[in-house]
Protein backbone atom coordinates (compact mmCIF):
# COMPACT_ATOMS: atom_id res chain seq x y z
CA UNK A 1 0.00 0.00 0.00
CA UNK A 2 2.85 2.35 0.78
CA UNK A 3 4.57 1.73 -2.53
CA UNK A 4 1.32 2.11 -4.48
CA UNK A 5 0.71 5.41 -2.67
CA UNK A 6 4.21 6.68 -3.47
CA UNK A 7 3.59 5.89 -7.13
CA UNK A 8 0.22 7.63 -7.07
CA UNK A 9 1.70 10.80 -5.57
CA UNK A 10 4.58 10.72 -8.04
CA UNK A 11 2.15 10.34 -10.95
CA UNK A 12 0.25 13.36 -9.57
CA UNK A 13 3.45 15.44 -9.77
CA UNK A 14 4.71 15.24 -6.19
CA UNK A 15 8.29 14.74 -5.13
CA UNK A 16 8.22 11.63 -2.96
CA UNK A 17 10.29 10.06 -0.22
CA UNK A 18 9.99 6.31 0.25
CA UNK A 19 10.94 5.09 3.72
CA UNK A 20 11.33 1.48 4.78
CA UNK A 21 13.50 -0.60 7.08
CA UNK A 22 14.51 -2.73 4.05
CA UNK A 23 17.16 -0.47 2.56
CA UNK A 24 17.91 -2.35 -0.67
CA UNK A 25 14.25 -2.72 -1.55
CA UNK A 26 13.34 0.91 -0.91
CA UNK A 27 16.38 2.14 -2.83
CA UNK A 28 15.44 0.01 -5.82
CA UNK A 29 11.85 1.28 -5.85
CA UNK A 30 12.94 4.91 -5.58
CA UNK A 31 15.33 4.43 -8.49
CA UNK A 32 12.48 3.05 -10.60
CA UNK A 33 10.52 6.25 -9.97
CA UNK A 34 13.54 8.39 -10.83
CA UNK A 35 14.08 6.39 -14.03
CA UNK A 36 10.45 7.08 -14.95
CA UNK A 37 11.08 10.83 -14.68
CA UNK A 38 9.83 11.46 -11.14
CA UNK A 39 11.56 13.17 -8.23
CA UNK A 40 12.08 10.53 -5.58
CA UNK A 41 14.40 9.63 -2.73
CA UNK A 42 14.77 6.57 -0.51
CA UNK A 43 15.45 6.63 3.23
CA UNK A 44 16.10 3.63 5.43
CA UNK A 45 13.93 4.08 8.51
CA UNK A 46 12.77 1.89 11.36
CA UNK A 47 9.68 3.74 12.59
CA UNK A 48 10.07 2.27 16.08
CA UNK A 49 13.31 4.28 16.37
CA UNK A 50 12.64 7.96 17.09
CA UNK A 51 16.10 9.08 15.95
CA UNK A 52 15.66 7.42 12.58
CA UNK A 53 12.23 8.98 12.15
CA UNK A 54 13.56 12.44 12.98
CA UNK A 55 16.38 11.94 10.48
CA UNK A 56 13.90 10.83 7.82
CA UNK A 57 11.93 14.07 8.11
CA UNK A 58 15.12 16.15 8.25
CA UNK A 59 16.45 14.53 5.07
CA UNK A 60 13.11 15.07 3.33
CA UNK A 61 13.10 18.78 4.10
CA UNK A 62 16.79 19.13 3.26
CA UNK A 63 16.18 17.58 -0.16
CA UNK A 64 12.82 19.07 -1.12
CA UNK A 65 12.44 22.12 1.13
CA UNK A 66 9.15 21.17 2.79
CA UNK A 67 6.77 18.37 3.71
CA UNK A 68 3.25 18.76 2.35
CA UNK A 69 1.80 15.28 2.84
CA UNK A 70 2.66 12.13 4.75
CA UNK A 71 1.26 8.60 4.70
CA UNK A 72 2.19 6.69 7.85
CA UNK A 73 1.82 3.14 6.64
CA UNK A 74 4.43 0.90 8.28
CA UNK A 75 2.82 -2.04 10.02
CA UNK A 76 3.18 -5.66 11.05
CA UNK A 77 0.72 -8.43 11.87
CA UNK A 78 0.55 -10.07 15.28
CA UNK A 79 1.45 -13.70 15.76
CA UNK A 80 -1.76 -15.68 16.22
CA UNK A 81 -2.44 -16.21 19.93
CA UNK A 82 -5.26 -15.62 22.38
CA UNK A 83 -4.81 -12.59 24.59
CA UNK A 84 -3.82 -14.69 27.58
CA UNK A 85 -1.18 -16.53 25.56
CA UNK A 86 0.23 -13.50 23.75
CA UNK A 87 3.86 -12.75 24.64
CA UNK A 88 5.21 -9.45 25.87
CA UNK A 89 7.77 -9.58 23.05
CA UNK A 90 5.09 -9.79 20.36
CA UNK A 91 2.94 -7.14 22.05
CA UNK A 92 5.87 -4.71 22.17
CA UNK A 93 6.83 -5.48 18.55
CA UNK A 94 3.34 -4.83 17.18
CA UNK A 95 2.55 -1.79 19.31
CA UNK A 96 6.04 -0.40 18.76
CA UNK A 97 5.64 -0.36 14.98
CA UNK A 98 1.90 -0.02 14.40
CA UNK A 99 1.06 2.55 17.06
CA UNK A 100 4.18 4.08 18.60
CA UNK A 101 5.69 4.24 15.11
CA UNK A 102 2.70 6.22 13.84
CA UNK A 103 2.96 8.55 16.82
CA UNK A 104 6.69 9.06 16.24
CA UNK A 105 6.22 9.82 12.54
CA UNK A 106 3.38 12.22 13.31
CA UNK A 107 5.45 13.99 15.96
CA UNK A 108 8.22 15.02 13.57
CA UNK A 109 5.90 15.55 10.60
CA UNK A 110 3.71 17.85 12.68
CA UNK A 111 6.73 19.87 13.83
CA UNK A 112 7.66 20.57 10.22
CA UNK A 113 4.10 21.20 9.03
CA UNK A 114 3.46 23.58 11.92
CA UNK A 115 6.50 25.60 10.88
CA UNK A 116 5.14 25.71 7.32
CA UNK A 117 1.57 26.48 8.39
CA UNK A 118 0.12 23.68 6.26
CA UNK A 119 0.14 19.96 5.61
CA UNK A 120 -1.89 16.77 5.45
CA UNK A 121 -1.26 13.49 7.24
CA UNK A 122 -2.97 10.16 6.64
CA UNK A 123 -2.40 7.25 9.02
CA UNK A 124 -3.02 3.68 7.97
CA UNK A 125 -5.36 2.02 10.44
CA UNK A 126 -7.57 -0.97 9.50
CA UNK A 127 -11.09 -2.33 9.60
CA UNK A 128 -9.61 -3.98 12.68
CA UNK A 129 -10.02 -0.58 14.32
CA UNK A 130 -13.78 -1.04 14.09
CA UNK A 131 -14.19 -4.44 15.72
CA UNK A 132 -12.42 -7.27 17.53
CA UNK A 133 -10.72 -10.28 15.97
CA UNK A 134 -9.77 -13.36 18.00
CA UNK A 135 -6.10 -14.23 18.01
CA UNK A 136 -4.58 -10.87 17.02
CA UNK A 137 -5.28 -8.72 20.05
CA UNK A 138 -2.12 -6.62 19.83
CA UNK A 139 -2.81 -5.78 16.17
CA UNK A 140 -6.43 -4.86 16.90
CA UNK A 141 -5.39 -2.73 19.89
CA UNK A 142 -2.76 -0.95 17.79
CA UNK A 143 -5.25 -0.06 15.07
CA UNK A 144 -7.87 1.19 17.53
CA UNK A 145 -5.08 3.34 18.95
CA UNK A 146 -4.18 4.74 15.53
CA UNK A 147 -7.74 5.96 14.99
CA UNK A 148 -7.91 7.54 18.43
CA UNK A 149 -4.54 9.21 17.93
CA UNK A 150 -5.61 10.46 14.50
CA UNK A 151 -8.78 12.07 15.86
CA UNK A 152 -6.95 13.70 18.75
CA UNK A 153 -4.14 15.13 16.62
CA UNK A 154 -6.68 16.34 14.08
CA UNK A 155 -8.32 18.50 16.72
CA UNK A 156 -5.00 19.72 18.08
CA UNK A 157 -3.55 20.85 14.74
CA UNK A 158 -6.47 21.85 12.52
CA UNK A 159 -6.07 25.48 13.56
CA UNK A 160 -2.48 25.38 12.29
CA UNK A 161 -3.55 24.51 8.76
CA UNK A 162 -2.83 20.79 9.16
CA UNK A 163 -5.39 18.10 8.41
CA UNK A 164 -4.97 14.65 9.97
CA UNK A 165 -7.05 11.68 8.78
CA UNK A 166 -6.79 7.92 8.49
CA UNK A 167 -7.79 5.07 6.21
CA UNK A 168 -9.27 1.76 7.33
CA UNK A 169 -8.35 -0.79 4.65
CA UNK A 170 -10.21 -4.06 4.53
CA UNK A 171 -8.73 -7.15 2.92
CA UNK A 172 -6.06 -5.79 0.58
CA UNK A 173 -3.87 -7.95 -1.66
CA UNK A 174 -0.65 -7.69 0.35
CA UNK A 175 1.72 -10.05 2.13
CA UNK A 176 0.37 -8.92 5.51
CA UNK A 177 -3.09 -10.14 4.49
CA UNK A 178 -1.66 -13.54 3.64
CA UNK A 179 0.23 -13.67 6.93
CA UNK A 180 -3.14 -13.73 8.72
CA UNK A 181 -3.83 -17.15 7.16
CA UNK A 182 -0.21 -18.32 7.44
CA UNK A 183 0.34 -17.96 3.71
CA UNK A 184 -2.45 -20.34 2.70
CA UNK A 185 -3.69 -19.26 -0.74
CA UNK A 186 -6.82 -21.40 -0.36
CA UNK A 187 -7.76 -19.75 2.94
CA UNK A 188 -6.93 -16.33 1.49
CA UNK A 189 -9.16 -16.95 -1.56
CA UNK A 190 -12.02 -18.05 0.69
CA UNK A 191 -11.80 -14.86 2.73
CA UNK A 192 -11.65 -12.77 -0.45
CA UNK A 193 -14.81 -14.40 -1.79
CA UNK A 194 -16.63 -13.47 1.42
CA UNK A 195 -16.04 -9.76 0.81
CA UNK A 196 -19.36 -8.34 -0.50
CA UNK A 197 -17.56 -7.00 -3.56
CA UNK A 198 -16.30 -10.53 -4.17
CA UNK A 199 -12.57 -9.87 -4.13
CA UNK A 200 -9.67 -8.45 -2.18
CA UNK A 201 -8.88 -4.80 -2.65
CA UNK A 202 -5.90 -3.59 -4.65
CA UNK A 203 -3.16 -1.47 -3.05
CA UNK A 204 -3.87 1.15 -5.70
CA UNK A 205 -7.39 1.54 -4.33
CA UNK A 206 -5.98 2.53 -0.94
CA UNK A 207 -3.49 4.83 -2.65
CA UNK A 208 -6.34 6.64 -4.41
CA UNK A 209 -8.06 7.22 -1.07
CA UNK A 210 -4.88 8.55 0.53
CA UNK A 211 -4.19 10.84 -2.42
CA UNK A 212 -7.71 12.26 -2.17
CA UNK A 213 -7.48 12.80 1.59
CA UNK A 214 -4.30 14.82 1.05
CA UNK A 215 -5.76 16.83 -1.84
CA UNK A 216 -7.66 20.14 -1.87
CA UNK A 217 -10.74 18.08 -2.73
CA UNK A 218 -10.75 16.84 0.88
CA UNK A 219 -10.13 20.26 2.42
CA UNK A 220 -13.15 19.92 4.74
CA UNK A 221 -12.29 16.38 5.90
CA UNK A 222 -10.69 16.44 9.35
CA UNK A 223 -10.17 13.61 11.84
CA UNK A 224 -11.95 11.05 9.68
CA UNK A 225 -11.08 7.36 9.35
CA UNK A 226 -12.14 6.49 5.80
CA UNK A 227 -13.10 2.83 5.48
CA UNK A 228 -12.12 1.22 2.16
CA UNK A 229 -13.16 -2.40 2.48
CA UNK A 230 -15.40 -3.57 -0.37
CA UNK A 231 -18.36 -3.68 2.01
CA UNK A 232 -16.82 -5.93 4.69
CA UNK A 233 -18.05 -3.84 7.61
CA UNK A 234 -21.51 -3.19 6.13
CA UNK A 235 -22.72 -6.72 6.92
Beta strands, then each sheet from edge to edge (+ up, - down):
strand 1: 16-20
strand 2: 40-44
strand 3: 69-72
strand 4: 119-124
strand 5: 162-169
strand 6: 225-228
sheet 1: 1+ 2+
sheet 2: 3+ 4+ 5+ 6+
end
